[in-house]
C-alpha cells in the first residue's frame, strides 16, 4: 500500500486538547500561579498527575511519588495542589459545550481532549478556524488549548503534539495544508513513542526492530507488523498514511465495567471502617450504572495492605460474586458487597486500599422480569433509586445515602491542599473584593 497524499485529503479531523489541564484549571481561579511551578497530586496527595511546564523543566516526571521531590519543591518554590475532581469535571463540561458550537460532529475523548469533524468546513482556512476555537475557549473559560488538524485521528493527535511543542504553529497545526515532503520531515523528528496507541509500552519493541521515529513506522509494512503485534498496529500504520481506520465515536459506548476504589488517608484496621468505604464505593458505582442505563450481573470486592510499607504484614485478597439477577439497586449491591467483605477481612492488618468493580453489565432494556419476582417490588425499587438520584443531583452528593456509608469517615483520602470548588458550591465561589 502506497502512502496517500494527505495534503489533498478531503477529511479534516481536529483534536482540541487543554494544555496541562488540571494545572490550568487551578490557574484560572488563582492568577498568581501563572508562570510559577505548579503540580497537581493524585488521590491521597501521592503522585504528580499534572505538571506545569515549569515543573516539567525541573525534571519531575509524570506519576512521580511526591515525597521524593519535596526537597526540590522547597528549593524551587513548587506549589502543590490536591486533585479537585469536581472543579476539573465542571470546567471540562464547559469546554466541551463550547466546542460543540464549532462542529456538529464531536467525540469527547477524555476530560481534556475532544475530536471535531471539520470536513464540512473545507472552504474555510482551518488554521484561522482553529485560532478562533482557541480564542473563544480562552475568553470564556480562561483555559489554553492547542489544536491539531489532519485527515485521520492518529494524525490529528500528532498534529496536536506539534501544535504544543513547536512555537511556529502558534497553537494550531494543520497537517492537511502541508506537503508530503514537509510531513515526512516532521515525522522523522518525532519519536515513535509519541504516536497514539504506541506510547512507552510498545516503543521499546518497535525500536528493537529499527522503528525509532514516526516516519519509520509510517513506512513499515502494516501486514507484517500486524502479525508481530496486533490489528491495532496495522490500523495505526494505515492511519499514519492517511487511510481512515478509526471513526469518530459521537456517542460514548456504555462501559463494560465500572470501578470505584480509593487509597485510605490513614491505615484502616477495623471491619467497620472498611464497610463504610465499600458501601460508599458501591453507591458511587451504582449511580454511574444507572446513569448509563445498565444493570450489573456481578460485583468484585477487594482489600489490600500497602506493598510500600515493607515492615507491615502484607495481605491482599478479592472476590467476585455473581448476582442472582442483574440489578442497579444500590441497597442490593451494597448488601452483596458487605457479605463479600466479611469473607475477605482478616484482623491484624493495616489496610491501605479497598475497592469494588461492577461487572457483566447489560443494558437495562435487555432485562426480563423474573416470572417468580414480584413486579410491584421491582417498581418500588426503581422509584426509590430514581428518587435518590434526583435528590442527590438537586441537593448535592450524598444528601441521601445508605446508612452503612457512615458519616465521620476518618479513613478518607488526604486532600490537604485542595482548592475550593469554585464553580460547583455556592459557599466556595470566588469572591472579588
Secondary structure, DSSP 4 states (H G I P E B T S, - for coil): -PPP-GGG-S--EEEEEETTHHHHHHHHH-GGGTTS-EEEE-GGG-BEEEE-HHHHHTT--TT-BGGGGHHHHHHHT-EEEE--HHHHHHHHHHHHHHHTTT-S-EEEEETTEEEEE-GGGTTS-HHHHHHHHHHHHHHHH---EEEEEESSHHHHHHHHHHHHH-GGGTTEEEGGGS-HHHHHHHHHTSBGGGSTTTHHHHHHHHHHTT--BHHHHHTS-HHHHHHHS-HHHHHHHHHHTT---S---SSPPPPS-EEEEEEEEEEE-SHHHHHHHHHHHHHHHHHHHHHTTEEEEEEEEEEEE-TT-TTSPP-EEEEEEEEEEEE--HHHHHHHHHHHHHHH--TT--EEEEEEEEES-EEGGGPPPPTTS-HHHHHHHHHHHHHHHHHHHHH-TTSS--GGG-SS-TTSPP-TTBPP-TTT-GGGS----
